[in-house]
C-alpha cells in the first residue's frame, strides 16, 4: 500500500496556470486532489517537466468575496489522458509541487 507524507484532499476546483517556466500563459484546468505539498490537476496543454510553474486555484468562486490561492512550484509529472492519440479532447494530468503560496482576495482572485 502506498504511503504519503501528507494527506490528500479530493477537491475539484477551477485552476488557472499563469506561468510555465519563464513564459506567461493562460491555461485553464481543474484540480483532482490537493495536499500541503502539491496538487494534481488536469489541463489541455502539457507544461515543461521539471520546470517552474505558477498557478491559481479558485477556492470560493460563488461566495460573497472571491478567494484564490496563488501557488508557485515545479512540474513533477505529466501523464497524457484521453481515449486515443487522435482524440482532440486529450488532456494532461499534471502533478506539481506547492512550494510557496499566497491568498488573493477580491478582484485579483478570479482568473
KEKE-3310 file (N, C-alpha, C; in steps of 0.2 Angstrom, whole numbers, plus 5000, padded with zeros to 4 digits):
npx = (5004:5002:5011:5009:5017:5010:4992:4980:4967:4953:4948:4939:4942:4942:4956:4970:4983:4996:5009:5022:5037:5048:5038:5024:5007:4990:4981:4968:4962:4958:4957:4962:4966:4973:4986:4996:5009:5008:4999:4987:4981:4971:4974:4974:4986:5002:5014:5031:5041:5048:5051:5048:5032:5018:5002:4984:4972:4955:4946:4933:4922:4909:4906:4903:4914:4927:4940:4956:4970:4986:4999:5016:5027:5035:5034:5031:5027:5019:5005:4998:4981:4966:4956:4962:4977:4973:4962:4954:4950:4960:4968:4980:4986:4993:5006:5011:5022:5019:5026:5027:5015:5001:4987:4974:4962:4946:4945:4957:4957:4949:4951)
npy = (4994:5011:5024:5041:5056:5068:5072:5069:5079:5076:5087:5096:5109:5125:5130:5140:5141:5152:5155:5146:5139:5152:5158:5168:5162:5157:5146:5135:5124:5110:5105:5089:5083:5089:5093:5098:5099:5098:5098:5089:5090:5093:5098:5106:5108:5102:5107:5111:5098:5097:5110:5127:5132:5143:5144:5147:5143:5143:5146:5149:5153:5157:5163:5177:5185:5183:5171:5166:5155:5158:5150:5144:5132:5117:5107:5090:5078:5072:5066:5060:5060:5052:5046:5041:5044:5052:5059:5074:5079:5077:5078:5083:5076:5083:5083:5094:5103:5112:5125:5138:5150:5161:5170:5177:5190:5196:5206:5202:5189:5180:5171)
npz = (5000:4996:5004:5010:5013:5016:5019:5007:4999:4990:4979:4967:4960:4951:4941:4936:4926:4926:4923:4915:4916:4910:4903:4902:4903:4899:4905:4907:4920:4931:4947:4954:4966:4982:4992:5006:5001:4987:4971:4961:4944:4930:4913:4896:4889:4890:4902:4904:4910:4925:4926:4932:4939:4940:4947:4950:4961:4962:4976:4982:4971:4970:4982:4994:4993:4982:4984:4981:4979:4976:4969:4968:4961:4955:4940:4942:4936:4922:4913:4899:4896:4889:4875:4863:4853:4843:4848:4850:4862:4871:4887:4899:4914:4928:4940:4952:4963:4978:4983:4987:4992:4991:4998:4988:4988:4983:4968:4960:4962:4954:4940)
capx = (5000:5006:5011:5011:5019:5004:4986:4977:4960:4950:4944:4938:4942:4945:4963:4972:4991:4998:5016:5025:5044:5049:5033:5017:5002:4984:4978:4963:4962:4953:4961:4959:4967:4977:4989:5000:5015:5007:4992:4986:4976:4971:4974:4974:4992:5007:5019:5038:5043:5054:5051:5044:5025:5013:4995:4980:4966:4949:4943:4926:4920:4902:4905:4902:4920:4931:4947:4960:4977:4991:5004:5022:5030:5038:5031:5035:5025:5014:5003:4993:4975:4962:4954:4966:4981:4969:4957:4955:4949:4965:4971:4986:4986:4999:5007:5016:5023:5016:5032:5025:5008:4998:4979:4972:4955:4943:4945:4963:4956:4946:4955)
capy = (5000:5017:5029:5048:5061:5072:5069:5072:5080:5076:5093:5098:5116:5128:5131:5143:5141:5159:5155:5140:5141:5159:5161:5169:5158:5157:5139:5133:5117:5108:5101:5082:5082:5094:5092:5104:5099:5098:5097:5085:5094:5092:5104:5104:5108:5100:5111:5108:5093:5099:5117:5131:5134:5147:5143:5150:5139:5147:5142:5150:5157:5159:5166:5184:5188:5178:5170:5161:5153:5159:5145:5143:5126:5114:5101:5084:5073:5074:5060:5061:5056:5053:5039:5039:5049:5057:5062:5081:5081:5074:5082:5080:5076:5086:5083:5099:5104:5118:5127:5144:5152:5167:5171:5183:5191:5201:5206:5198:5182:5176:5171)
capz = (5000:4995:5010:5008:5019:5018:5017:5000:4999:4984:4978:4960:4960:4945:4942:4930:4925:4924:4921:4914:4915:4910:4899:4904:4899:4902:4904:4912:4922:4936:4952:4956:4973:4984:4999:5008:4997:4980:4968:4955:4941:4923:4909:4889:4887:4894:4904:4904:4915:4930:4926:4937:4937:4944:4946:4954:4962:4965:4982:4983:4966:4971:4988:4994:4991:4980:4987:4977:4981:4970:4971:4964:4962:4949:4937:4944:4932:4917:4910:4894:4897:4883:4873:4858:4851:4838:4851:4851:4869:4876:4892:4903:4921:4930:4947:4953:4970:4981:4987:4990:4991:4995:4997:4985:4989:4978:4960:4958:4964:4949:4934)
cpx = (5004:5005:5013:5013:5014:4998:4983:4970:4958:4945:4944:4937:4945:4952:4965:4980:4992:5005:5019:5032:5045:5043:5027:5012:4995:4980:4973:4963:4957:4958:4958:4960:4973:4980:4993:5007:5014:5000:4992:4980:4976:4971:4975:4981:4997:5013:5026:5039:5049:5054:5047:5037:5022:5006:4991:4974:4961:4946:4935:4923:4913:4901:4904:4908:4925:4938:4950:4967:4982:4997:5010:5025:5034:5034:5034:5033:5019:5012:4997:4986:4970:4961:4959:4971:4978:4964:4958:4954:4954:4967:4977:4984:4993:5000:5013:5016:5020:5022:5031:5018:5006:4991:4978:4964:4953:4945:4951:4962:4953:4949:4951)
cpy = (5006:5022:5036:5051:5065:5070:5073:5073:5080:5082:5095:5105:5119:5130:5135:5143:5148:5160:5148:5141:5149:5162:5162:5166:5159:5151:5137:5126:5116:5103:5094:5081:5087:5092:5098:5104:5099:5098:5093:5088:5091:5098:5102:5104:5106:5105:5107:5104:5096:5107:5121:5132:5138:5146:5146:5145:5143:5143:5143:5155:5160:5162:5174:5188:5183:5177:5165:5160:5154:5155:5145:5136:5124:5108:5095:5078:5075:5067:5062:5057:5057:5046:5037:5045:5054:5061:5069:5083:5079:5080:5079:5081:5077:5086:5089:5100:5111:5121:5133:5146:5158:5167:5177:5184:5196:5200:5202:5191:5177:5177:5167)
cpz = (5000:5001:5008:5014:5021:5016:5011:5001:4992:4983:4970:4960:4953:4946:4935:4931:4923:4922:4921:4912:4915:4906:4903:4900:4903:4900:4909:4914:4928:4941:4953:4964:4975:4991:5000:5004:4989:4978:4962:4951:4933:4919:4901:4886:4892:4896:4904:4910:4919:4930:4931:4934:4942:4942:4951:4955:4965:4970:4983:4977:4967:4978:4988:4992:4989:4983:4983:4981:4975:4973:4966:4966:4956:4947:4939:4939:4928:4913:4905:4896:4891:4880:4867:4856:4846:4841:4853:4858:4874:4881:4895:4910:4924:4937:4948:4961:4972:4985:4990:4988:4994:4993:4993:4985:4984:4971:4957:4959:4959:4943:4929)
residu = (UNK:UNK:UNK:UNK:UNK:UNK:UNK:UNK:UNK:UNK:UNK:UNK:UNK:UNK:UNK:UNK:UNK:UNK:UNK:UNK:UNK:UNK:UNK:UNK:UNK:UNK:UNK:UNK:UNK:UNK:UNK:UNK:UNK:UNK:UNK:UNK:UNK:UNK:UNK:UNK:UNK:UNK:UNK:UNK:UNK:UNK:UNK:UNK:UNK:UNK:UNK:UNK:UNK:UNK:UNK:UNK:UNK:UNK:UNK:UNK:UNK:UNK:UNK:UNK:UNK:UNK:UNK:UNK:UNK:UNK:UNK:UNK:UNK:UNK:UNK:UNK:UNK:UNK:UNK:UNK:UNK:UNK:UNK:UNK:UNK:UNK:UNK:UNK:UNK:UNK:UNK:UNK:UNK:UNK:UNK:UNK:UNK:UNK:UNK:UNK:UNK:UNK:UNK:UNK:UNK:UNK:UNK:UNK:UNK:UNK:UNK)
# end
